[in-house]
Amino acid sequence: ETWPQALALRALPANLRESAADAHELSNLLLLACGSEAEARVAPTLLDPHVKRAALAALYGAAELYLLTDRSPGFSDTSCFLEREVSALQHAASATAALHAFNPAALLSMLAPRK
């Protein structure tokens, strides 16, 4: 009858398969709704599509749980939480891109003494 009860029912072992399928579908919809430009900032093309979906599904789930206990006017604390988490996801995505571009051989050749 309430949202927390509905979430509790979705977490029951008998309902996990359907819940996971719904989370997968929702994360696909979120990626499509973001558009390619926004998607690239949050989840660069270097990342596997499954990783992108998992990250968005985790972010959505965390925001949903946060919202359940948010008593701030207009759920402003949840909005701030979501902004922080999206920013953290963007930083992680850009760090992943930088790590992917890292070339240890080039670094070693730059550090090697010249003859």
N, C-alpha and C positions, 0 to 999 in steps of 0.2 A: 504493500500500500504506500510505501515511501521509497524515495530514491535509495537510501542506505540499505533498505531491505532488498530492493531489486539488485543492487550490486552484490549483496551477500548471496543471493540465489544464483547469480551468474558465476560466482566463485566455487560453487559446489562441484565436486568431481564429475558428477553426471552431466553438468552443463559446460564443462571446460572446452570441449571440442567446438561447440557452437560459439562460445565466447571468443575463442581464439580466431575462429573464422570471421566473426564480426569485427574484431580488432584489426585483422588483416585487411578487410574490405574498407574499414574506416581510414586506415593509414594510407591506402591507395587513393581514396577520395581526397584526403588532406594534401597529398603530394600533387594531385591534379589541380586542386583548388589554388594551391600556392603559385602555380605557373612555373615555367622553366627558369625564369630569372631568380625568383625567390627560392625555388628548390635548389638551385646551384649554390646559393649562399648558405643555406641550412645544411644541405647534404650534397657536397660536390660530386661531380660525375665519376670521380675516382672511386667512390664508395659503391659497394655492391648494392643493388636495389633492395635486397633483403635487409641489409644493415640500415638503410634509410627508413624502411617501413618499421623495423623494430624500434629505432630511435624515436620516431614519431608516435608509435603506439605507447611506448613507455612514457613519453612526455604527456600524452593525452591522459593516460591512466593516473599519473602522478597529479596532474591538474584536477582531475575529477575527484580524487581522494582529498586533495587540499580544499577543494570547494565544499566538501561535505562538512568541514569544521569551520569554515569561514563565516564569521559573524560581522564582518566589516560592512559599512554602507555600500551598497551596490557591488558587493563582492570585490572591492578594490584590492584587498590583500591577495586574492587569487590572481587578479590581473598582474600585480607586481611579481608574484611568484612565477607566473608564466613568462613574463618578460625576462626575468633573470635566467630561467631555464633555457629559453630560446637563445639568449645571448651566450650561455655556456655551450650550447649545442653548436652555435656558429663558430665559437672559438675552437672547439674540439675539431670541427670540420676543417677549419683553416690550418690547424696544426697537423692534421692528417695529410692535407695537401702538401704542406711544407716538408713533412717527413717523407712523403712519396717522391718529392723532387730531390731529396738529399742524395748525393752521390759520393760515397766514401772514397772511391778511387780518385776522384777529382780533388777532394780535400787532401788526401795523402800526397798527391803530386804537387799541390801548392805548398805543402809543408816540407817536402823533401829538399835537401840541400842541392843547389845547382852546381854543376861542374863547369 
